[in-house]
Amino acid sequence: MSEVELLEPGIEISVRFRPAKNLPFINAQARVRYVLEGVGTGVEFTNISTEDRMRLLRVIHRHTGDRRTRPRAPLATQVQCKECYSLTFSRDLSLCGMFVETKSPLPIGSPLTVRFNLNDNNQVVIAAAHVHYRLAKMGMGILFDDLLPEHRQAIEDYLGSRHEFSPERTATGSCAR
């Protein structure tokens, strides 16, 4: 058994890994951000090819997307989020939540209040939510915690007008966490 070299935060390392069995190896330079003894090491890529970066992002999005159980529809809108300290954007919406684009996503579990327009009729939805997952420098997936019945109905109507959507297809009660 060989001795394992302990990594210190801040050092530069070369990494080689396969994001999935069917994909080629990725070679990149990285900086150690943190070490959790007995668990693993968090790294930040400092030099990775555009092709490898895109391959890795597709794997990440595919895995987060595969677990989606709620119908989604495109929604390009501005999202007001006072906790984000900036105006953010969304590209899609489900009855349970949305992905909010921001360069500075909040920590997982953070509570927030979002406000956004559903359509050109200035139909505003306001929801208490929390951060379900985050992608550094890209954004965060949020789940709605509290929607007024009229806001929930407005989202159902919006989803129904975009593709085949049936409220019966969604679980009763709150969204899965």
Rosetta constraint file for C-alpha pairs under 8 A:
AtomPair CA 7 CA 11 HARMONIC 7.42 0.50
AtomPair CA 7 CA 32 HARMONIC 7.28 0.50
AtomPair CA 7 CA 35 HARMONIC 7.21 0.50
AtomPair CA 8 CA 32 HARMONIC 6.76 0.50
AtomPair CA 8 CA 34 HARMONIC 7.56 0.50
AtomPair CA 8 CA 35 HARMONIC 7.19 0.50
AtomPair CA 9 CA 31 HARMONIC 7.53 0.50
AtomPair CA 9 CA 32 HARMONIC 4.78 0.50
AtomPair CA 9 CA 33 HARMONIC 5.04 0.50
AtomPair CA 9 CA 34 HARMONIC 5.27 0.50
AtomPair CA 9 CA 35 HARMONIC 6.90 0.50
AtomPair CA 10 CA 31 HARMONIC 5.80 0.50
AtomPair CA 10 CA 32 HARMONIC 5.21 0.50
AtomPair CA 10 CA 33 HARMONIC 6.07 0.50
AtomPair CA 11 CA 31 HARMONIC 5.57 0.50
AtomPair CA 11 CA 32 HARMONIC 5.65 0.50
AtomPair CA 12 CA 29 HARMONIC 7.02 0.50
AtomPair CA 12 CA 30 HARMONIC 5.66 0.50
AtomPair CA 12 CA 31 HARMONIC 4.46 0.50
AtomPair CA 12 CA 32 HARMONIC 6.53 0.50
AtomPair CA 13 CA 29 HARMONIC 5.84 0.50
AtomPair CA 13 CA 30 HARMONIC 5.35 0.50
AtomPair CA 13 CA 31 HARMONIC 6.13 0.50
AtomPair CA 13 CA 32 HARMONIC 7.39 0.50
AtomPair CA 14 CA 27 HARMONIC 7.29 0.50
AtomPair CA 14 CA 28 HARMONIC 5.88 0.50
AtomPair CA 14 CA 29 HARMONIC 4.60 0.50
AtomPair CA 14 CA 30 HARMONIC 6.17 0.50
AtomPair CA 15 CA 26 HARMONIC 7.87 0.50
AtomPair CA 15 CA 27 HARMONIC 5.76 0.50
AtomPair CA 15 CA 28 HARMONIC 5.42 0.50
AtomPair CA 15 CA 29 HARMONIC 6.14 0.50
AtomPair CA 15 CA 30 HARMONIC 6.91 0.50
AtomPair CA 16 CA 25 HARMONIC 6.42 0.50
AtomPair CA 16 CA 26 HARMONIC 5.44 0.50
AtomPair CA 16 CA 27 HARMONIC 4.52 0.50
AtomPair CA 16 CA 28 HARMONIC 6.60 0.50
AtomPair CA 17 CA 25 HARMONIC 5.30 0.50
AtomPair CA 17 CA 26 HARMONIC 5.40 0.50
AtomPair CA 17 CA 27 HARMONIC 6.90 0.50
AtomPair CA 18 CA 23 HARMONIC 6.30 0.50
AtomPair CA 18 CA 24 HARMONIC 6.06 0.50
AtomPair CA 18 CA 25 HARMONIC 4.51 0.50
AtomPair CA 18 CA 26 HARMONIC 6.03 0.50
AtomPair CA 19 CA 23 HARMONIC 6.71 0.50
AtomPair CA 19 CA 25 HARMONIC 7.57 0.50
AtomPair CA 19 CA 26 HARMONIC 7.83 0.50
AtomPair CA 19 CA 56 HARMONIC 6.58 0.50
AtomPair CA 19 CA 59 HARMONIC 7.12 0.50
AtomPair CA 20 CA 59 HARMONIC 7.78 0.50
AtomPair CA 26 CA 52 HARMONIC 6.30 0.50
AtomPair CA 27 CA 48 HARMONIC 7.26 0.50
AtomPair CA 28 CA 45 HARMONIC 6.89 0.50
AtomPair CA 28 CA 46 HARMONIC 7.72 0.50
AtomPair CA 28 CA 47 HARMONIC 5.73 0.50
AtomPair CA 28 CA 48 HARMONIC 4.83 0.50
AtomPair CA 28 CA 49 HARMONIC 7.59 0.50
AtomPair CA 29 CA 45 HARMONIC 5.93 0.50
AtomPair CA 29 CA 46 HARMONIC 5.54 0.50
AtomPair CA 29 CA 47 HARMONIC 4.91 0.50
AtomPair CA 29 CA 48 HARMONIC 6.53 0.50
AtomPair CA 30 CA 43 HARMONIC 5.98 0.50
AtomPair CA 30 CA 44 HARMONIC 5.33 0.50
AtomPair CA 30 CA 45 HARMONIC 4.19 0.50
AtomPair CA 30 CA 46 HARMONIC 4.95 0.50
AtomPair CA 30 CA 47 HARMONIC 6.73 0.50
AtomPair CA 31 CA 43 HARMONIC 5.47 0.50
AtomPair CA 31 CA 44 HARMONIC 5.26 0.50
AtomPair CA 31 CA 45 HARMONIC 6.43 0.50
AtomPair CA 31 CA 46 HARMONIC 6.55 0.50
AtomPair CA 32 CA 41 HARMONIC 7.06 0.50
AtomPair CA 32 CA 42 HARMONIC 6.12 0.50
AtomPair CA 32 CA 43 HARMONIC 4.50 0.50
AtomPair CA 32 CA 44 HARMONIC 6.51 0.50
AtomPair CA 33 CA 41 HARMONIC 7.62 0.50
AtomPair CA 33 CA 42 HARMONIC 5.44 0.50
AtomPair CA 33 CA 43 HARMONIC 5.17 0.50
AtomPair CA 33 CA 44 HARMONIC 6.48 0.50
AtomPair CA 34 CA 41 HARMONIC 5.85 0.50
AtomPair CA 34 CA 42 HARMONIC 5.15 0.50
AtomPair CA 34 CA 43 HARMONIC 7.13 0.50
AtomPair CA 35 CA 40 HARMONIC 6.12 0.50
AtomPair CA 35 CA 41 HARMONIC 4.43 0.50
AtomPair CA 35 CA 42 HARMONIC 6.29 0.50
AtomPair CA 36 CA 40 HARMONIC 5.32 0.50
AtomPair CA 36 CA 41 HARMONIC 6.06 0.50
AtomPair CA 48 CA 52 HARMONIC 6.53 0.50
AtomPair CA 48 CA 53 HARMONIC 6.34 0.50
AtomPair CA 49 CA 53 HARMONIC 6.10 0.50
AtomPair CA 50 CA 54 HARMONIC 6.14 0.50
AtomPair CA 51 CA 55 HARMONIC 6.17 0.50
AtomPair CA 52 CA 56 HARMONIC 6.11 0.50
AtomPair CA 53 CA 57 HARMONIC 6.18 0.50
AtomPair CA 54 CA 58 HARMONIC 6.13 0.50
AtomPair CA 55 CA 59 HARMONIC 6.48 0.50
AtomPair CA 56 CA 60 HARMONIC 6.35 0.50
AtomPair CA 57 CA 61 HARMONIC 6.07 0.50
AtomPair CA 58 CA 62 HARMONIC 5.89 0.50
AtomPair CA 59 CA 63 HARMONIC 6.23 0.50
AtomPair CA 60 CA 64 HARMONIC 6.34 0.50
AtomPair CA 61 CA 65 HARMONIC 5.75 0.50
AtomPair CA 62 CA 66 HARMONIC 5.91 0.50
AtomPair CA 63 CA 67 HARMONIC 6.89 0.50
AtomPair CA 64 CA 68 HARMONIC 7.13 0.50
AtomPair CA 69 CA 170 HARMONIC 7.87 0.50
AtomPair CA 70 CA 94 HARMONIC 6.30 0.50
AtomPair CA 70 CA 95 HARMONIC 6.97 0.50
AtomPair CA 70 CA 96 HARMONIC 7.32 0.50
AtomPair CA 70 CA 170 HARMONIC 6.36 0.50
AtomPair CA 71 CA 94 HARMONIC 5.91 0.50
AtomPair CA 71 CA 95 HARMONIC 7.51 0.50
AtomPair CA 71 CA 159 HARMONIC 7.62 0.50
AtomPair CA 71 CA 165 HARMONIC 6.77 0.50
AtomPair CA 72 CA 92 HARMONIC 6.55 0.50
AtomPair CA 72 CA 93 HARMONIC 5.43 0.50
AtomPair CA 72 CA 94 HARMONIC 4.51 0.50
AtomPair CA 72 CA 95 HARMONIC 7.68 0.50
AtomPair CA 72 CA 159 HARMONIC 7.05 0.50
AtomPair CA 73 CA 92 HARMONIC 5.53 0.50
AtomPair CA 73 CA 93 HARMONIC 5.48 0.50
AtomPair CA 73 CA 94 HARMONIC 6.57 0.50
AtomPair CA 73 CA 159 HARMONIC 5.94 0.50
AtomPair CA 73 CA 162 HARMONIC 6.26 0.50
AtomPair CA 73 CA 163 HARMONIC 7.34 0.50
AtomPair CA 74 CA 91 HARMONIC 5.73 0.50
AtomPair CA 74 CA 92 HARMONIC 4.22 0.50
AtomPair CA 74 CA 93 HARMONIC 6.34 0.50
AtomPair CA 74 CA 162 HARMONIC 7.98 0.50
AtomPair CA 75 CA 90 HARMONIC 6.57 0.50
AtomPair CA 75 CA 91 HARMONIC 4.88 0.50
AtomPair CA 75 CA 92 HARMONIC 4.55 0.50
AtomPair CA 75 CA 93 HARMONIC 6.04 0.50
AtomPair CA 75 CA 118 HARMONIC 7.49 0.50
AtomPair CA 76 CA 89 HARMONIC 7.13 0.50
AtomPair CA 76 CA 90 HARMONIC 5.60 0.50
AtomPair CA 76 CA 91 HARMONIC 4.53 0.50
AtomPair CA 76 CA 92 HARMONIC 6.78 0.50
AtomPair CA 77 CA 89 HARMONIC 5.73 0.50
AtomPair CA 77 CA 90 HARMONIC 5.54 0.50
AtomPair CA 77 CA 91 HARMONIC 6.86 0.50
AtomPair CA 77 CA 116 HARMONIC 6.83 0.50
AtomPair CA 77 CA 117 HARMONIC 6.60 0.50
AtomPair CA 77 CA 118 HARMONIC 7.55 0.50
AtomPair CA 78 CA 87 HARMONIC 6.84 0.50
AtomPair CA 78 CA 88 HARMONIC 5.83 0.50
AtomPair CA 78 CA 89 HARMONIC 4.49 0.50
AtomPair CA 78 CA 90 HARMONIC 6.44 0.50
AtomPair CA 78 CA 116 HARMONIC 6.20 0.50
AtomPair CA 78 CA 117 HARMONIC 7.42 0.50
AtomPair CA 79 CA 87 HARMONIC 6.22 0.50
AtomPair CA 79 CA 88 HARMONIC 5.11 0.50
AtomPair CA 79 CA 89 HARMONIC 5.26 0.50
AtomPair CA 79 CA 90 HARMONIC 6.65 0.50
AtomPair CA 79 CA 100 HARMONIC 7.56 0.50
AtomPair CA 79 CA 114 HARMONIC 6.42 0.50
AtomPair CA 79 CA 115 HARMONIC 5.74 0.50
AtomPair CA 79 CA 116 HARMONIC 4.85 0.50
AtomPair CA 79 CA 117 HARMONIC 7.86 0.50
AtomPair CA 80 CA 86 HARMONIC 7.54 0.50
AtomPair CA 80 CA 87 HARMONIC 5.47 0.50
AtomPair CA 80 CA 88 HARMONIC 6.45 0.50
AtomPair CA 80 CA 114 HARMONIC 5.61 0.50
AtomPair CA 80 CA 115 HARMONIC 5.09 0.50
AtomPair CA 80 CA 116 HARMONIC 6.39 0.50
AtomPair CA 81 CA 85 HARMONIC 6.99 0.50
AtomPair CA 81 CA 86 HARMONIC 7.06 0.50
AtomPair CA 81 CA 87 HARMONIC 6.81 0.50
AtomPair CA 81 CA 88 HARMONIC 7.31 0.50
AtomPair CA 81 CA 112 HARMONIC 6.97 0.50
AtomPair CA 81 CA 113 HARMONIC 5.97 0.50
AtomPair CA 81 CA 114 HARMONIC 4.87 0.50
AtomPair CA 81 CA 115 HARMONIC 6.73 0.50
AtomPair CA 82 CA 86 HARMONIC 7.15 0.50
AtomPair CA 82 CA 112 HARMONIC 7.70 0.50
AtomPair CA 82 CA 113 HARMONIC 7.17 0.50
AtomPair CA 82 CA 114 HARMONIC 7.74 0.50
AtomPair CA 83 CA 112 HARMONIC 6.06 0.50
AtomPair CA 83 CA 113 HARMONIC 7.51 0.50
AtomPair CA 84 CA 88 HARMONIC 7.95 0.50
AtomPair CA 84 CA 104 HARMONIC 7.68 0.50
AtomPair CA 84 CA 105 HARMONIC 7.60 0.50
AtomPair CA 84 CA 106 HARMONIC 7.21 0.50
AtomPair CA 88 CA 100 HARMONIC 6.55 0.50
AtomPair CA 88 CA 101 HARMONIC 5.92 0.50
AtomPair CA 88 CA 102 HARMONIC 5.86 0.50
AtomPair CA 89 CA 100 HARMONIC 5.66 0.50
AtomPair CA 89 CA 101 HARMONIC 5.23 0.50
AtomPair CA 89 CA 102 HARMONIC 7.36 0.50
AtomPair CA 90 CA 98 HARMONIC 6.96 0.50
AtomPair CA 90 CA 99 HARMONIC 5.80 0.50
AtomPair CA 90 CA 100 HARMONIC 4.71 0.50
AtomPair CA 90 CA 101 HARMONIC 5.87 0.50
AtomPair CA 91 CA 98 HARMONIC 7.99 0.50
AtomPair CA 91 CA 99 HARMONIC 6.88 0.50
AtomPair CA 91 CA 100 HARMONIC 7.50 0.50
AtomPair CA 91 CA 101 HARMONIC 7.99 0.50
AtomPair CA 92 CA 98 HARMONIC 5.92 0.50
AtomPair CA 92 CA 99 HARMONIC 6.38 0.50
AtomPair CA 93 CA 97 HARMONIC 6.12 0.50
AtomPair CA 93 CA 98 HARMONIC 4.59 0.50
AtomPair CA 93 CA 99 HARMONIC 7.20 0.50
AtomPair CA 94 CA 98 HARMONIC 6.08 0.50
AtomPair CA 94 CA 155 HARMONIC 7.67 0.50
AtomPair CA 94 CA 159 HARMONIC 7.40 0.50
AtomPair CA 95 CA 152 HARMONIC 7.14 0.50
AtomPair CA 95 CA 155 HARMONIC 6.24 0.50
AtomPair CA 95 CA 156 HARMONIC 6.67 0.50
AtomPair CA 95 CA 159 HARMONIC 7.98 0.50
AtomPair CA 96 CA 143 HARMONIC 5.56 0.50
AtomPair CA 96 CA 144 HARMONIC 5.53 0.50
AtomPair CA 96 CA 175 HARMONIC 5.70 0.50
AtomPair CA 97 CA 129 HARMONIC 7.98 0.50
AtomPair CA 97 CA 141 HARMONIC 7.34 0.50
AtomPair CA 97 CA 142 HARMONIC 5.42 0.50
AtomPair CA 97 CA 143 HARMONIC 4.25 0.50
AtomPair CA 97 CA 144 HARMONIC 5.16 0.50
AtomPair CA 98 CA 141 HARMONIC 5.89 0.50
AtomPair CA 98 CA 142 HARMONIC 5.59 0.50
AtomPair CA 98 CA 143 HARMONIC 6.83 0.50
AtomPair CA 99 CA 139 HARMONIC 6.99 0.50
AtomPair CA 99 CA 140 HARMONIC 5.68 0.50
AtomPair CA 99 CA 141 HARMONIC 4.34 0.50
AtomPair CA 99 CA 142 HARMONIC 6.17 0.50
AtomPair CA 100 CA 139 HARMONIC 5.49 0.50
AtomPair CA 100 CA 140 HARMONIC 5.39 0.50
AtomPair CA 100 CA 141 HARMONIC 6.27 0.50
AtomPair CA 100 CA 142 HARMONIC 7.28 0.50
AtomPair CA 101 CA 138 HARMONIC 5.79 0.50
AtomPair CA 101 CA 139 HARMONIC 4.16 0.50
AtomPair CA 101 CA 140 HARMONIC 6.59 0.50
AtomPair CA 102 CA 137 HARMONIC 6.64 0.50
AtomPair CA 102 CA 138 HARMONIC 5.70 0.50
AtomPair CA 102 CA 139 HARMONIC 4.46 0.50
AtomPair CA 102 CA 140 HARMONIC 7.31 0.50
AtomPair CA 103 CA 136 HARMONIC 7.09 0.50
AtomPair CA 103 CA 137 HARMONIC 4.05 0.50
AtomPair CA 103 CA 138 HARMONIC 5.44 0.50
AtomPair CA 103 CA 139 HARMONIC 6.17 0.50
AtomPair CA 104 CA 136 HARMONIC 7.11 0.50
AtomPair CA 104 CA 137 HARMONIC 5.90 0.50
AtomPair CA 104 CA 138 HARMONIC 7.72 0.50
AtomPair CA 104 CA 139 HARMONIC 6.97 0.50
AtomPair CA 105 CA 134 HARMONIC 6.20 0.50
AtomPair CA 105 CA 135 HARMONIC 7.32 0.50
AtomPair CA 105 CA 136 HARMONIC 6.69 0.50
AtomPair CA 105 CA 137 HARMONIC 7.11 0.50
AtomPair CA 105 CA 138 HARMONIC 7.54 0.50
AtomPair CA 105 CA 139 HARMONIC 5.25 0.50
AtomPair CA 105 CA 140 HARMONIC 5.61 0.50
AtomPair CA 106 CA 110 HARMONIC 6.41 0.50
AtomPair CA 106 CA 131 HARMONIC 6.97 0.50
AtomPair CA 106 CA 134 HARMONIC 7.50 0.50
AtomPair CA 106 CA 140 HARMONIC 7.39 0.50
AtomPair CA 107 CA 131 HARMONIC 6.90 0.50
AtomPair CA 107 CA 134 HARMONIC 7.36 0.50
AtomPair CA 108 CA 130 HARMONIC 7.69 0.50
AtomPair CA 108 CA 131 HARMONIC 4.94 0.50
AtomPair CA 108 CA 132 HARMONIC 5.68 0.50
AtomPair CA 108 CA 133 HARMONIC 5.68 0.50
AtomPair CA 108 CA 134 HARMONIC 6.73 0.50
AtomPair CA 109 CA 130 HARMONIC 5.57 0.50
AtomPair CA 109 CA 131 HARMONIC 4.95 0.50
AtomPair CA 109 CA 132 HARMONIC 6.18 0.50
AtomPair CA 110 CA 130 HARMONIC 5.31 0.50
AtomPair CA 110 CA 131 HARMONIC 5.39 0.50
AtomPair CA 111 CA 128 HARMONIC 7.39 0.50
AtomPair CA 111 CA 129 HARMONIC 5.83 0.50
AtomPair CA 111 CA 130 HARMONIC 4.30 0.50
AtomPair CA 111 CA 131 HARMONIC 6.72 0.50
AtomPair CA 112 CA 128 HARMONIC 5.97 0.50
AtomPair CA 112 CA 129 HARMONIC 5.30 0.50
AtomPair CA 112 CA 130 HARMONIC 5.67 0.50
AtomPair CA 112 CA 131 HARMONIC 7.77 0.50
AtomPair CA 113 CA 126 HARMONIC 7.14 0.50
AtomPair CA 113 CA 127 HARMONIC 5.66 0.50
AtomPair CA 113 CA 128 HARMONIC 4.49 0.50
AtomPair CA 113 CA 129 HARMONIC 5.87 0.50
AtomPair CA 114 CA 126 HARMONIC 5.69 0.50
AtomPair CA 114 CA 127 HARMONIC 5.44 0.50
AtomPair CA 114 CA 128 HARMONIC 6.56 0.50
AtomPair CA 114 CA 129 HARMONIC 7.24 0.50
AtomPair CA 115 CA 124 HARMONIC 6.82 0.50
AtomPair CA 115 CA 125 HARMONIC 5.62 0.50
AtomPair CA 115 CA 126 HARMONIC 4.43 0.50
AtomPair CA 115 CA 127 HARMONIC 6.61 0.50
AtomPair CA 116 CA 124 HARMONIC 5.58 0.50
AtomPair CA 116 CA 125 HARMONIC 5.48 0.50
AtomPair CA 116 CA 126 HARMONIC 6.75 0.50
AtomPair CA 117 CA 122 HARMONIC 5.77 0.50
AtomPair CA 117 CA 123 HARMONIC 5.39 0.50
AtomPair CA 117 CA 124 HARMONIC 4.47 0.50
AtomPair CA 117 CA 125 HARMONIC 6.23 0.50
AtomPair CA 118 CA 122 HARMONIC 7.10 0.50
AtomPair CA 118 CA 123 HARMONIC 5.55 0.50
AtomPair CA 118 CA 124 HARMONIC 6.27 0.50
AtomPair CA 118 CA 125 HARMONIC 7.03 0.50
AtomPair CA 118 CA 154 HARMONIC 7.89 0.50
AtomPair CA 118 CA 155 HARMONIC 7.51 0.50
AtomPair CA 118 CA 158 HARMONIC 7.21 0.50
AtomPair CA 119 CA 123 HARMONIC 6.08 0.50
AtomPair CA 125 CA 151 HARMONIC 5.58 0.50
AtomPair CA 125 CA 154 HARMONIC 7.96 0.50
AtomPair CA 126 CA 147 HARMONIC 7.24 0.50
AtomPair CA 126 CA 151 HARMONIC 7.35 0.50
AtomPair CA 127 CA 144 HARMONIC 6.25 0.50
AtomPair CA 127 CA 145 HARMONIC 7.29 0.50
AtomPair CA 127 CA 146 HARMONIC 5.84 0.50
AtomPair CA 127 CA 147 HARMONIC 5.28 0.50
AtomPair CA 127 CA 148 HARMONIC 7.74 0.50
AtomPair CA 128 CA 144 HARMONIC 5.96 0.50
AtomPair CA 128 CA 145 HARMONIC 5.46 0.50
AtomPair CA 128 CA 146 HARMONIC 5.13 0.50
AtomPair CA 128 CA 147 HARMONIC 6.99 0.50
AtomPair CA 129 CA 142 HARMONIC 6.36 0.50
AtomPair CA 129 CA 143 HARMONIC 5.43 0.50
AtomPair CA 129 CA 144 HARMONIC 4.16 0.50
AtomPair CA 129 CA 145 HARMONIC 4.75 0.50
AtomPair CA 129 CA 146 HARMONIC 6.81 0.50
AtomPair CA 130 CA 142 HARMONIC 5.51 0.50
AtomPair CA 130 CA 143 HARMONIC 5.63 0.50
AtomPair CA 130 CA 144 HARMONIC 6.68 0.50
AtomPair CA 130 CA 145 HARMONIC 6.95 0.50
AtomPair CA 131 CA 140 HARMONIC 6.52 0.50
AtomPair CA 131 CA 141 HARMONIC 6.02 0.50
AtomPair CA 131 CA 142 HARMONIC 4.47 0.50
AtomPair CA 131 CA 143 HARMONIC 6.52 0.50
AtomPair CA 132 CA 140 HARMONIC 7.36 0.50
AtomPair CA 132 CA 141 HARMONIC 5.49 0.50
AtomPair CA 132 CA 142 HARMONIC 5.16 0.50
AtomPair CA 132 CA 143 HARMONIC 6.14 0.50
AtomPair CA 132 CA 177 HARMONIC 7.78 0.50
AtomPair CA 133 CA 140 HARMONIC 5.65 0.50
AtomPair CA 133 CA 141 HARMONIC 5.13 0.50
AtomPair CA 133 CA 142 HARMONIC 7.07 0.50
AtomPair CA 134 CA 138 HARMONIC 7.90 0.50
AtomPair CA 134 CA 139 HARMONIC 5.90 0.50
AtomPair CA 134 CA 140 HARMONIC 4.08 0.50
AtomPair CA 134 CA 141 HARMONIC 6.10 0.50
AtomPair CA 135 CA 139 HARMONIC 5.40 0.50
AtomPair CA 135 CA 140 HARMONIC 5.98 0.50
AtomPair CA 143 CA 175 HARMONIC 7.89 0.50
AtomPair CA 145 CA 174 HARMONIC 7.99 0.50
AtomPair CA 147 CA 151 HARMONIC 6.01 0.50
AtomPair CA 147 CA 152 HARMONIC 5.90 0.50
AtomPair CA 148 CA 152 HARMONIC 6.26 0.50
AtomPair CA 149 CA 153 HARMONIC 6.13 0.50
AtomPair CA 150 CA 154 HARMONIC 6.08 0.50
AtomPair CA 151 CA 155 HARMONIC 6.28 0.50
AtomPair CA 152 CA 156 HARMONIC 6.25 0.50
AtomPair CA 153 CA 157 HARMONIC 6.07 0.50
AtomPair CA 154 CA 158 HARMONIC 6.12 0.50
AtomPair CA 155 CA 159 HARMONIC 6.09 0.50
AtomPair CA 156 CA 160 HARMONIC 5.99 0.50
AtomPair CA 156 CA 165 HARMONIC 7.93 0.50
AtomPair CA 156 CA 167 HARMONIC 7.30 0.50
AtomPair CA 157 CA 161 HARMONIC 6.19 0.50
AtomPair CA 158 CA 162 HARMONIC 6.52 0.50
AtomPair CA 159 CA 163 HARMONIC 6.46 0.50
AtomPair CA 159 CA 164 HARMONIC 7.97 0.50
AtomPair CA 159 CA 165 HARMONIC 6.35 0.50
AtomPair CA 160 CA 164 HARMONIC 6.06 0.50
AtomPair CA 160 CA 165 HARMONIC 4.90 0.50
AtomPair CA 160 CA 166 HARMONIC 7.22 0.50
AtomPair CA 165 CA 169 HARMONIC 7.57 0.50
AtomPair CA 166 CA 170 HARMONIC 7.42 0.50
AtomPair CA 171 CA 175 HARMONIC 7.17 0.50
